[in-house]
Amino acid sequence: MLRTSLAGDTERLLELMAPDVVVEWPYRPDGVPGEVRGRRAFADFLAAYGGMITFHEYTDVELHQTLDPEVVIVEYAVRGAVNATGRSFEQRPVAVLRVRGGQVVTYRDYVNPLPVMEALRS
């Protein structure tokens, strides 16, 4: 998923999602939905918000297995920029994914919205 996201391959990213995927952002900037349900809704979300940020690099990727074989926790560092301002940001998200049959069925993305909000300021 990270490689696909970094490459900007939205079509492939959507193929990795189950038709009934649930994507959640418990912490997010104002105006960003907290949840989208379904691949089509996720595609609409990417169309609406995907062009706001460009991700330049993912580093320090750590995968953590859990007692549930379908669940993986991913920690990583991301460097990117807000396209409207050109200002850079860095953060360390933690994502909790449930993968079934090779597709993501739930994706909870714990991001710190503060670095992005700061980069939004002109």
Wavefront OBJ file of the C-alpha trace (Angstrom):
o trace
v 0.000 0.000 0.000
v 2.751 2.459 0.865
v 4.618 1.845 -2.399
v 1.401 2.199 -4.380
v 0.477 5.395 -2.552
v 3.929 6.888 -3.066
v 3.769 6.062 -6.790
v 0.415 7.846 -7.023
v -1.195 4.713 -8.480
v -4.764 5.309 -7.323
v -6.162 2.526 -9.480
v -3.889 -0.082 -7.897
v -4.517 1.328 -4.421
v -8.259 0.884 -4.949
v -7.701 -2.700 -6.148
v -6.050 -3.427 -2.793
v -9.251 -2.386 -1.003
v -12.178 -4.760 -0.484
v -15.446 -3.576 -2.078
v -16.857 -2.939 1.418
v -13.664 -1.489 2.952
v -13.995 0.840 5.934
v -11.296 3.536 6.161
v -11.119 5.639 9.331
v -9.131 8.668 10.469
v -9.728 9.071 14.238
v -7.583 12.257 14.247
v -7.874 14.577 11.263
v -8.003 18.230 10.234
v -11.366 20.001 10.310
v -13.469 19.284 7.251
v -11.986 15.856 6.558
v -14.461 13.005 7.086
v -13.686 10.596 9.907
v -14.754 7.536 7.960
v -15.548 6.337 4.463
v -17.316 3.068 3.725
v -16.818 1.150 0.522
v -14.296 1.211 -2.303
v -16.396 3.687 -4.315
v -16.603 6.101 -1.370
v -12.847 5.750 -0.851
v -12.288 6.533 -4.546
v -14.479 9.635 -4.140
v -12.485 10.628 -1.056
v -9.204 10.285 -2.967
v -10.614 12.339 -5.841
v -11.694 15.095 -3.444
v -8.710 15.140 -1.062
v -5.918 13.169 -2.731
v -4.553 16.147 -4.651
v -4.128 18.262 -1.525
v -0.954 16.530 -0.366
v 2.026 15.039 -2.148
v 3.900 12.327 -0.264
v 7.629 12.347 -1.011
v 8.965 9.564 1.152
v 8.025 6.838 3.608
v 10.811 5.690 5.918
v 11.343 3.716 9.114
v 8.543 1.304 8.204
v 7.881 -1.205 10.969
v 5.309 -3.992 10.649
v 3.874 -5.531 13.791
v 2.047 -8.833 13.731
v -0.832 -9.321 16.121
v -2.532 -12.335 17.663
v -5.199 -11.987 14.967
v -3.630 -13.227 11.695
v -5.734 -10.770 9.668
v -4.533 -7.691 11.571
v -1.247 -5.880 11.055
v -0.015 -2.646 12.610
v 2.275 -0.420 10.554
v 4.386 2.419 11.951
v 6.255 4.693 9.572
v 7.587 8.175 9.006
v 6.254 10.230 6.125
v 7.615 13.333 4.484
v 5.396 15.315 2.153
v 4.072 18.726 1.206
v 0.752 20.513 1.063
v 0.267 21.377 -2.603
v -1.610 24.659 -2.052
v 1.176 26.197 0.035
v 4.217 24.178 -1.048
v 5.106 23.812 2.631
v 6.621 20.549 3.796
v 5.547 18.409 6.715
v 6.728 15.300 8.499
v 4.822 12.927 10.733
v 4.820 9.395 12.139
v 1.469 7.679 11.507
v 0.366 4.353 12.886
v -2.058 2.324 10.761
v -4.078 -0.691 11.855
v -5.208 -2.835 8.943
v -7.356 -5.929 8.653
v -6.488 -7.844 5.480
v -8.609 -10.713 4.223
v -8.095 -12.581 0.956
v -5.369 -10.145 -0.089
v -7.593 -7.073 0.294
v -7.853 -4.466 3.023
v -11.230 -4.684 4.762
v -10.531 -2.108 7.485
v -7.900 0.587 7.607
v -7.640 2.832 10.673
v -5.064 5.552 10.065
v -3.813 7.334 13.185
v -2.173 10.475 11.846
v -1.219 13.599 13.725
v -3.124 16.362 11.890
v -1.047 19.187 13.406
v 1.932 19.059 10.981
v -0.439 19.116 7.976
v -2.508 21.921 9.495
v 0.670 23.943 10.053
v 1.754 23.327 6.450
v -1.674 24.524 5.260
v -0.983 27.978 6.689
v 0.459 30.273 4.039
l 1 2 3 4 5 6 7 8 9 10 11 12 13 14 15 16 17 18 19 20 21 22 23 24 25 26 27 28 29 30 31 32 33 34 35 36 37 38 39 40 41 42 43 44 45 46 47 48 49 50 51 52 53 54 55 56 57 58 59 60 61 62 63 64 65 66 67 68 69 70 71 72 73 74 75 76 77 78 79 80 81 82 83 84 85 86 87 88 89 90 91 92 93 94 95 96 97 98 99 100 101 102 103 104 105 106 107 108 109 110 111 112 113 114 115 116 117 118 119 120 121 122
